[in-house]
Amino acid sequence: MNNKKNKLLLFFILNFYFLTVLFGCTTAIVEHIEPPGLNEGQVSLFLNGPEKSSLDISFDLSAVTIVTKDGTPRNVLASPLRINSYAVTGRQVLLGERSLPEGAYTKLFLTVKEASIRKNGRMAHLALPPDGIEIAIDIKVRKRQNTVLFLSWNPDQSVSDKYLFNPAFAVKGQIPELSTLLIYVTNEGSNNVSVINRELGEVVATIMVGDRPRGIAAGSRREQLRIYVANSGADSISVIDPTVNKVENVIPIRFGKEPEGIAVARLSYDKELIFVTNYSSNTVSVVDTMTFQETEKVDVGLGPVAVVVDPPTEDLAGTR
């Protein structure tokens, strides 16, 4: 049964990756995120819209500030946004991603310039809270790791006294997903990988990897599923354990420069090889997944980008 689940997950990961390459479908990132410092991690902030809304509310979000335990504020909003309750119904919006010093963070402050409500074809302005919008959080940013926050908005409970805009947000962090229907997408400008629940159509986790991640592939040596990410800006491969959605190892690429495409060939039950195209050095590196060592290189043409491998013989025989 576990073998069937792993193969199903592998199918969805590889198919989504190929669609991403062909059609340019990647998770929307507003701007390039600078690589974090040695003692920094990354925070991703999402707004989850309601399943339905009976009120047509709009507001202009100009800043979102995250505050450390000692009171130091840092802005995480990528750019000002106009948010409408009808427009975000059933949707998820990436508000911003920032590299932050590791440590404890206890508050979010939302700066809203204007809010309005539309009823019976008429728009009326809403008064804003005099002390701003403060949301209590309790997270720890760890170096070289990503922390995800989700703000779930309930528009129907966001107006008090008929005129005061007092948005109702529920905050939750990243929840481990053990579903077999997860999709992994590299985000080159953010130095991370988005984990998408295919059934929900939402980001459920974000995994910080190396600089400028490009290619992605899945392997299942000895039924232990792993996700491999080619970091083109770091000359390395990040190894992700999808059961916890964390990087468990980093493989340096010493025989090549700027790895792009990646593929995994399963030779037997306990033997797999990773093939990585190195764009700047015109080579393909071969990595043994048993030792996580680069074993050889193959000289190819100029600027190799993509790579594919044949499936195991037993898989071919099973398709007849």
FENDANOR-V500575 format. One line per field, one symbol per residue. ss: DSSP state (H for helix, E for strand, L for the rest). A space follows every 10 residues. Layout:
ss = ???
This chain:
ss = LHHHHHHHHH HHHHHHHHHH HHHLLLLLLL LLLLLLLLLE EEEEEEEELL LLLLLEEEEE EEEEEEEELL LLEEELLLLL EEEELLLLLL LEEEEEEEEE ELEEEEEEEE EEEEEEEEEL LEEEELEELL LLEEEEEEEE ELLLLEEEEE EEEEHHHLEE LLLEELLEEE EEELLLLLLL LEEEEEELLL LEEEEEELLL LEEEEEEELL LLEEEEEEEE ELLEEEEEEE ELLLLEEEEE ELLLLEEEEE EELLLLLLEE EEEEEEEELL EEEEEEEELL LLEEEEEELL LLEEEEEEEL LLLLLLLLLL LLHHHHHLLL
